[in-house]
Amino acid sequence: MRPGFKVGIKVDLPATVKPSMKPHLEGLVSHRLYATWAMVYHMETASRMLLAPYLENNEEAVGAGVLIKHLRPARVGAPLHVVATLVKIRGNRIYTRLAVYSKNRKIGEGSMLQVVMSRSRFARLLREAVR
C-alpha cells in the first residue's frame, strides 16, 4: 500500500438515481425507486475509489463482503452522495463504513470488506474461475 492509507480517510461519490437503477427482479416490481442492488453498486464503487489510489502497481483488490441497510426510498432523478470511510485495516483486509444520502437525508448505511492481494494471485484466481 502507498503512504497515507490510514483509518479516517473518506471518499464522497456523487450520483443520480437513473431509470436503470430501479428494481427489475424478473418483472415482479414496477416502482420507480432506487433499488437496493443499485445502492450496493454505489457503495462498492465508493469503497473502491477510497482504496484505489493507495494500491501499489503490483496489487489488486476484490470485494469480499458487503452488509447494508436500505433505510428510505429515493425516486428516479434524485441526487445521491455516497460516503465511504476507512474504519479498519487488518493485514490485507480493508473495512469501510458507508452511508448514502439524498437531499441531506440518510437513505442507506452499511459496511464493506475488500481484500488486497498481489496481481499474480488475482490472475490465478481469474484463471481458476473460468475453468
C-alpha positions as CSV (number, residue, x, y, z in Angstrom):
1,M,0.0,0.0,0.0
2,R,1.2,3.5,-0.7
3,P,1.8,6.0,2.1
4,G,-1.2,7.9,3.5
5,F,-3.6,5.0,3.6
6,K,-4.9,5.3,7.2
7,V,-8.1,5.0,9.2
8,G,-10.3,8.0,8.8
9,I,-9.8,8.8,5.1
10,K,-13.0,9.4,3.2
11,V,-14.4,9.5,-0.3
12,D,-17.7,11.2,-1.4
13,L,-19.2,9.8,-4.6
14,P,-21.9,11.9,-6.2
15,A,-24.6,10.1,-8.3
16,T,-28.2,10.4,-9.5
17,V,-30.8,7.8,-9.4
18,K,-31.3,6.7,-13.1
19,P,-34.3,4.8,-14.5
20,S,-32.0,1.8,-15.0
21,M,-31.4,1.7,-11.2
22,K,-35.0,0.7,-10.3
23,P,-35.8,-2.8,-9.2
24,H,-36.1,-5.3,-12.0
25,L,-36.5,-8.6,-10.2
26,E,-37.7,-10.6,-13.2
27,G,-40.7,-8.3,-13.6
28,L,-42.0,-8.6,-10.1
29,V,-41.6,-5.0,-9.0
30,S,-42.6,-1.9,-11.0
31,H,-42.0,1.1,-8.8
32,R,-39.6,3.9,-9.9
33,L,-37.4,3.9,-6.9
34,Y,-33.7,3.4,-6.2
35,A,-33.1,-0.4,-5.9
36,T,-31.1,-2.0,-3.2
37,W,-28.8,-3.6,-5.7
38,A,-28.0,-0.2,-7.1
39,M,-27.2,1.1,-3.6
40,V,-24.8,-1.9,-3.2
41,Y,-23.2,-1.0,-6.5
42,H,-22.6,2.6,-5.4
43,M,-21.3,1.5,-2.0
44,E,-18.8,-0.9,-3.6
45,T,-17.8,1.8,-6.1
46,A,-17.2,4.4,-3.3
47,S,-15.2,1.8,-1.3
48,R,-13.0,1.0,-4.3
49,M,-12.5,4.7,-5.0
50,L,-11.2,5.1,-1.5
51,L,-8.7,2.2,-1.8
52,A,-7.6,2.5,-5.5
53,P,-5.2,5.5,-5.2
54,Y,-3.2,3.6,-2.5
55,L,-2.7,0.3,-4.3
56,E,0.8,-0.4,-5.5
57,N,1.3,-1.3,-9.2
58,N,1.7,-5.0,-8.2
59,E,-1.5,-5.0,-6.0
60,E,-5.2,-5.7,-6.8
61,A,-8.2,-5.7,-4.5
62,V,-11.5,-7.6,-4.6
63,G,-14.8,-7.1,-2.8
64,A,-15.2,-9.9,-0.2
65,G,-18.3,-8.8,1.8
66,V,-21.0,-6.1,2.0
67,L,-23.7,-5.5,4.6
68,I,-26.3,-2.8,4.1
69,K,-29.5,-1.3,5.3
70,H,-31.7,0.4,2.8
71,L,-33.4,2.9,5.1
72,R,-35.5,5.2,2.9
73,P,-36.6,5.4,-0.8
74,A,-35.3,7.7,-3.4
75,R,-37.1,8.4,-6.7
76,V,-35.6,8.3,-10.1
77,G,-33.9,11.6,-10.7
78,A,-32.9,12.1,-7.0
79,P,-29.4,13.3,-6.3
80,L,-27.2,11.0,-4.2
81,H,-23.9,11.1,-2.5
82,V,-22.2,8.0,-1.1
83,V,-19.6,8.5,1.7
84,A,-17.1,5.7,2.3
85,T,-14.9,6.0,5.4
86,L,-11.9,3.7,6.1
87,V,-12.5,2.3,9.5
88,K,-10.1,-0.7,9.9
89,I,-7.1,-2.2,8.3
90,R,-6.2,-5.8,9.4
91,G,-3.4,-7.1,7.3
92,N,-4.7,-7.3,3.7
93,R,-8.3,-6.8,4.8
94,I,-9.8,-3.3,4.3
95,Y,-13.0,-2.3,6.1
96,T,-15.1,0.7,5.1
97,R,-18.2,2.2,6.7
98,L,-20.7,3.5,4.1
99,A,-23.6,6.0,4.1
100,V,-25.9,7.1,1.2
101,Y,-27.6,10.4,1.3
102,S,-30.3,12.0,-0.8
103,K,-31.2,15.6,-0.2
104,N,-29.4,15.6,3.2
105,R,-31.3,12.5,4.4
106,K,-29.6,9.3,5.1
107,I,-31.2,6.6,2.9
108,G,-28.8,3.8,3.4
109,E,-25.9,2.6,5.5
110,G,-23.5,-0.3,5.7
111,S,-20.0,-1.7,5.6
112,M,-17.7,-3.3,3.0
113,L,-14.8,-5.6,3.2
114,Q,-12.1,-5.6,0.5
115,V,-9.1,-7.9,0.3
116,V,-5.8,-6.7,-1.2
117,M,-3.6,-9.3,-3.0
118,S,-0.8,-9.4,-5.5
119,R,-1.8,-9.1,-9.1
120,S,-0.3,-12.6,-9.8
121,R,-2.6,-14.1,-7.1
122,F,-5.5,-12.3,-8.6
123,A,-4.6,-13.6,-12.1
124,R,-4.5,-17.2,-10.7
125,L,-8.0,-16.7,-9.2
126,L,-9.3,-15.4,-12.5
127,R,-7.9,-18.4,-14.3
128,E,-9.4,-20.8,-11.8
129,A,-12.8,-19.1,-12.1
130,V,-13.1,-19.7,-15.9
131,R,-12.3,-23.4,-15.7
